[in-house]
Amino acid sequence: MIQPGSHVSDDVTEIVARLSALLGPREGEIEPIPGALTRLAFKVRLGGSEYVVHLPGGEAGMLGIDPRSEQEAGTRAAELGVAPPVVARLERPACFVTELVPGRPLDAEDLRRPPELAELAAALRTFHDSGLELPRRFDPYQWVEEQVKAASSRGVEPPADYGVALAHANEIERTLGRHRDHRIAPCHANLRPPNLWHDGERILIDGWRYAAMCDRFYDLGDLAASIELDDEGERLLLAAYFDEEPGSRRLAAIKLTRFLSDLVEAVWGLVESGLAKHDVDYRGHASEHFRRLGETGTNPQFKLWIDQASKRK
């Protein structure tokens, strides 16, 4: 999701003072890290080491974000070696602290390369199979309808073609149903390049604020959408994740969950445009994803994907 700026408040200064009692005296300034409106992050040096302090944003509750899920997911992912190490947690306010990971953020071009794509697929499978039970549940179908109502309450109405996109989403929900590929698992639910890093040895996943129990295929479709994988990229992602070549059902399913990812992003943009706290083109973000939804929904292959994803095998 797009990245507005941030500033250091008195509350943040107080939180860092509390953390200094745990991690050592503060050295230097508190530096905001650009991040989504629903989560603030700050870099700070405490006791000779550099850390990132993750805070939930003021509208986190409206978006259905649960700080406990963020903390538990980030902590478990760190234990599994697929996320930055967590060194401290506070309950009130809910925040957690990770080591500042050296290395570089990965962009979409990096992540489309087969070795990186395969490594990330393996990291996702490790987290999905961890057995972690998160307190937050994320049903993208239900979430979309709830958030459109929330946006409307702030005077922001969806475009005319929202109804068509919602009808397609309902068809996808009926199609994917309870197939074994779509079991509920702990998911990241916001897999985009700003949250993916390479520390020189491995890929690390950050930005767990939307973590929830969800259809694991949502993570696969979300990643495919965010880095704009082509057909071959989708095949490689599925083959690496499942450790076998994907059949037509899985190839169709990732196309359909990509549609869901675009719908969630479009509605997220609508909600954020009603908050109007930063000079960010949330409306443009929503419009771009509604455009993509229109292209996918009118693609002659959409019906074929529904038919193929309906297969039980």
C-alpha positions as CSV (number, residue, x, y, z in Angstrom):
1,M,0.0,0.0,0.0
2,I,1.2,3.5,-0.7
3,Q,3.5,5.3,1.7
4,P,2.7,8.7,3.3
5,G,5.1,10.5,5.5
6,S,5.2,10.5,9.3
7,H,6.4,12.6,12.3
8,V,7.6,12.0,15.8
9,S,5.0,12.8,18.4
10,D,5.3,13.3,22.2
11,D,3.7,9.8,22.6
12,V,6.5,8.2,20.5
13,T,9.1,10.0,22.6
14,E,7.5,8.6,25.7
15,I,7.4,5.1,24.3
16,V,11.1,5.2,23.3
17,A,11.9,6.4,26.9
18,R,10.1,3.3,28.2
19,L,12.0,1.1,25.8
20,S,15.3,2.6,26.8
21,A,14.8,1.1,30.3
22,L,14.7,-2.3,28.6
23,L,17.3,-1.9,25.8
24,G,19.6,0.8,27.0
25,P,19.9,4.6,26.8
26,R,18.8,6.4,23.6
27,E,21.5,7.7,21.3
28,G,20.7,10.3,18.7
29,E,17.4,11.2,17.2
30,I,14.2,9.2,16.6
31,E,13.9,8.8,12.8
32,P,10.5,8.2,11.2
33,I,10.4,5.4,8.6
34,P,7.9,6.0,5.8
35,G,5.1,3.5,6.2
36,A,1.3,3.0,5.6
37,L,-1.1,5.2,7.5
38,T,-2.3,2.3,9.5
39,R,1.1,1.6,11.1
40,L,3.9,3.9,12.1
41,A,7.5,2.8,12.3
42,F,10.5,4.6,13.8
43,K,14.2,3.9,13.8
44,V,16.1,4.5,17.1
45,R,19.5,3.6,18.6
46,L,19.3,2.2,22.1
47,G,22.2,0.9,24.1
48,G,24.5,0.9,21.1
49,S,22.2,-1.1,18.8
50,E,19.7,0.1,16.1
51,Y,16.0,-0.9,16.3
52,V,12.7,-0.3,14.6
53,V,9.7,0.5,16.8
54,H,6.4,-0.6,15.2
55,L,3.2,1.2,16.4
56,P,-0.4,0.7,15.2
57,G,-2.0,3.8,13.6
58,G,-5.0,5.6,15.0
59,E,-7.4,4.0,12.4
60,A,-6.1,0.5,12.8
61,G,-9.3,-0.6,14.5
62,M,-11.5,0.7,11.8
63,L,-9.6,-1.3,9.2
64,G,-9.9,-4.5,11.3
65,I,-6.2,-4.6,12.3
66,D,-5.3,-6.4,15.5
67,P,-2.0,-5.3,17.1
68,R,-1.8,-8.7,18.9
69,S,-1.9,-10.5,15.5
70,E,0.9,-8.2,14.2
71,Q,3.0,-8.9,17.3
72,E,2.4,-12.7,17.3
73,A,2.9,-13.1,13.6
74,G,6.1,-11.0,13.6
75,T,7.5,-12.9,16.6
76,R,6.7,-16.3,15.2
77,A,8.1,-15.4,11.7
78,A,11.3,-14.2,13.4
79,E,11.6,-17.5,15.3
80,L,11.2,-19.3,12.0
81,G,14.0,-17.2,10.5
82,V,11.9,-15.4,7.9
83,A,11.5,-12.0,9.6
84,P,13.7,-9.6,11.6
85,P,14.3,-10.6,15.2
86,V,11.8,-9.2,17.7
87,V,13.6,-7.9,20.8
88,A,10.8,-6.3,22.9
89,R,7.0,-5.9,23.1
90,L,4.8,-3.4,25.0
91,E,1.1,-4.0,25.7
92,R,0.0,-0.5,26.4
93,P,0.4,1.0,23.9
94,A,0.6,-2.1,21.8
95,C,4.0,-1.9,20.0
96,F,6.9,-4.2,19.3
97,V,10.6,-3.7,18.5
98,T,12.7,-5.5,15.9
99,E,16.4,-5.3,15.1
100,L,17.2,-3.0,12.3
101,V,18.0,-5.4,9.5
102,P,21.0,-4.5,7.3
103,G,20.6,-5.0,3.7
104,R,18.3,-3.6,1.0
105,P,14.6,-3.6,0.2
106,L,13.6,-5.7,-2.7
107,D,11.6,-4.3,-5.6
108,A,9.2,-6.0,-8.0
109,E,11.9,-6.7,-10.5
110,D,14.1,-8.4,-7.9
111,L,11.2,-10.5,-6.7
112,R,10.2,-11.6,-10.2
113,R,13.6,-13.4,-10.6
114,P,13.2,-17.1,-10.3
115,P,15.7,-17.7,-7.4
116,E,14.2,-14.9,-5.2
117,L,10.7,-15.9,-6.1
118,A,11.4,-19.5,-5.1
119,E,13.0,-18.4,-1.8
120,L,10.1,-16.2,-0.9
121,A,7.6,-19.0,-1.8
122,A,9.5,-21.3,0.6
123,A,9.5,-18.7,3.4
124,L,5.7,-18.2,3.0
125,R,5.1,-22.0,3.1
126,T,7.2,-22.2,6.3
127,F,5.1,-19.5,7.9
128,H,1.8,-20.9,6.6
129,D,2.6,-24.3,8.0
130,S,3.8,-23.1,11.4
131,G,0.6,-24.0,13.2
132,L,0.3,-20.4,14.6
133,E,-3.2,-19.4,15.5
134,L,-3.7,-15.6,15.2
135,P,-6.5,-13.7,17.0
136,R,-7.4,-11.8,13.8
137,R,-9.5,-13.4,11.1
138,F,-9.4,-11.9,7.6
139,D,-12.2,-12.8,5.2
140,P,-11.6,-10.6,2.1
141,Y,-15.1,-10.9,0.9
142,Q,-16.7,-9.8,4.2
143,W,-13.9,-7.2,4.8
144,V,-14.6,-5.5,1.4
145,E,-18.3,-5.0,2.1
146,E,-17.7,-3.7,5.6
147,Q,-15.1,-1.2,4.5
148,V,-17.2,0.1,1.6
149,K,-19.9,0.9,4.3
150,A,-17.2,2.6,6.4
151,A,-16.1,4.7,3.4
152,S,-19.7,5.6,2.7
153,S,-20.1,6.8,6.3
154,R,-17.3,9.3,5.6
155,G,-18.9,10.5,2.4
156,V,-16.7,8.4,0.0
157,E,-18.8,6.3,-2.4
158,P,-17.3,3.5,-4.6
159,P,-17.4,3.9,-8.4
160,A,-20.3,2.6,-10.4
161,D,-18.5,-0.6,-11.4
162,Y,-17.9,-1.6,-7.8
163,G,-21.1,-3.7,-7.9
164,V,-19.8,-5.7,-10.9
165,A,-16.5,-6.3,-9.1
166,L,-18.3,-7.4,-5.9
167,A,-20.4,-9.9,-8.0
168,H,-17.2,-11.4,-9.4
169,A,-15.8,-11.7,-5.9
170,N,-18.9,-13.5,-4.7
171,E,-18.5,-15.9,-7.7
172,I,-14.9,-16.5,-6.7
173,E,-16.0,-17.2,-3.1
174,R,-18.5,-19.8,-4.3
175,T,-15.9,-21.3,-6.6
176,L,-13.0,-21.7,-4.3
177,G,-15.2,-22.9,-1.5
178,R,-13.7,-25.5,0.8
179,H,-11.1,-27.0,-1.5
180,R,-8.2,-28.4,0.4
181,D,-5.8,-25.9,-1.3
182,H,-7.6,-23.1,0.4
183,R,-7.2,-24.1,4.0
184,I,-7.0,-21.3,6.6
185,A,-3.5,-20.5,7.7
186,P,-1.6,-17.7,9.4
187,C,-1.0,-15.2,6.5
188,H,0.9,-11.9,6.0
189,A,-1.9,-10.4,3.9
190,N,0.1,-7.5,2.6
191,L,2.9,-8.9,0.5
192,R,4.4,-5.9,-1.3
193,P,8.0,-4.9,-2.0
194,P,8.3,-2.3,0.8
195,N,7.8,-5.2,3.2
196,L,10.4,-7.5,1.7
197,W,14.1,-7.3,2.3
198,H,17.4,-9.1,1.6
199,D,20.0,-9.0,4.4
200,G,22.8,-10.4,2.2
201,E,22.0,-14.0,3.0
202,R,18.2,-14.4,2.8
203,I,14.9,-12.8,2.2
204,L,13.1,-11.4,5.3
205,I,9.4,-10.4,5.5
206,D,8.5,-7.3,7.5
207,G,5.3,-5.3,7.9
208,W,3.0,-7.8,9.6
209,R,0.3,-5.3,10.6
210,Y,-2.4,-7.0,8.5
211,A,-1.4,-10.5,9.6
212,A,-4.4,-12.8,10.1
213,M,-5.8,-16.3,9.7
214,C,-6.8,-16.4,6.0
215,D,-6.9,-18.6,2.9
216,R,-3.2,-19.2,2.3
217,F,-3.9,-18.7,-1.5
218,Y,-4.7,-15.0,-0.7
219,D,-1.0,-14.5,0.1
220,L,0.0,-16.1,-3.2
221,G,-2.5,-14.0,-5.2
222,D,-1.6,-10.9,-3.3
223,L,2.1,-11.4,-4.0
224,A,1.5,-12.1,-7.7
225,A,-0.6,-9.0,-8.0
226,S,1.8,-6.7,-6.1
227,I,4.8,-7.6,-8.2
228,E,2.8,-8.1,-11.4
229,L,3.9,-11.6,-12.2
230,D,3.2,-12.9,-15.7
231,D,1.9,-16.4,-16.4
232,E,5.3,-18.0,-16.2
233,G,6.0,-16.2,-12.9
234,E,2.7,-17.5,-11.4
235,R,3.7,-21.0,-12.5
236,L,7.1,-20.7,-10.9
237,L,5.6,-19.3,-7.7
238,L,3.1,-22.1,-7.4
239,A,5.7,-24.8,-8.3
240,A,8.1,-23.5,-5.6
241,Y,5.4,-23.2,-3.0
242,F,3.8,-26.6,-3.5
243,D,7.0,-28.3,-4.6
244,E,5.3,-29.7,-7.7
245,E,4.2,-28.4,-11.1
246,P,0.8,-26.7,-10.8
247,G,-2.2,-28.0,-12.6
248,S,-4.9,-25.9,-14.3
249,R,-6.9,-25.6,-11.1
250,R,-4.1,-23.9,-9.1
251,L,-3.1,-21.7,-12.1
252,A,-6.8,-20.5,-12.3
253,A,-7.0,-20.1,-8.5
254,I,-4.1,-17.7,-8.4
255,K,-5.7,-15.6,-11.1
256,L,-8.9,-15.4,-9.0
257,T,-7.1,-14.5,-5.8
258,R,-5.2,-11.8,-7.7
259,F,-8.6,-10.3,-8.4
260,L,-9.4,-10.4,-4.7
261,S,-6.1,-8.6,-3.9
262,D,-6.9,-5.8,-6.3
263,L,-10.4,-5.5,-4.9
264,V,-9.0,-5.2,-1.3
265,E,-6.5,-2.6,-2.5
266,A,-9.1,-0.6,-4.3
267,V,-11.4,-0.5,-1.3
268,W,-8.5,0.2,1.1
269,G,-7.8,3.3,-1.1
270,L,-11.4,4.4,-0.7
271,V,-11.3,4.1,3.0
272,E,-8.0,6.0,3.3
273,S,-9.2,8.8,1.0
274,G,-11.9,9.4,3.6
275,L,-9.3,9.9,6.4
276,A,-7.5,12.7,4.5
277,K,-4.6,13.0,7.0
278,H,-1.8,13.0,4.5
279,D,-1.2,14.5,1.1
280,V,-1.4,11.1,-0.7
281,D,-3.4,10.3,-3.7
282,Y,-5.5,7.5,-2.2
283,R,-8.3,8.1,-4.7
284,G,-5.8,7.5,-7.5
285,H,-4.6,4.3,-5.8
286,A,-8.2,3.1,-5.6
287,S,-8.9,4.1,-9.2
288,E,-5.9,2.2,-10.5
289,H,-7.0,-1.0,-8.8
290,F,-10.6,-0.6,-9.9
291,R,-9.2,-0.2,-13.5
292,R,-7.3,-3.5,-13.0
293,L,-10.5,-5.2,-11.7
294,G,-12.3,-4.1,-14.8
295,E,-9.7,-5.5,-17.1
296,T,-9.7,-8.8,-15.2
297,G,-13.4,-9.1,-15.0
298,T,-13.9,-8.5,-18.7
299,N,-11.1,-10.8,-19.7
300,P,-12.6,-13.6,-21.9
301,Q,-10.6,-16.1,-19.8
302,F,-12.3,-15.1,-16.5
303,K,-15.1,-17.6,-17.0
304,L,-12.5,-20.3,-17.9
305,W,-10.6,-19.6,-14.7
306,I,-13.9,-20.0,-12.7
307,D,-14.5,-23.3,-14.5
308,Q,-11.0,-24.6,-13.9
309,A,-10.9,-23.5,-10.3
310,S,-14.2,-25.4,-9.7
311,K,-12.4,-28.7,-10.2
312,R,-11.9,-30.8,-7.1
313,K,-8.5,-32.0,-8.2
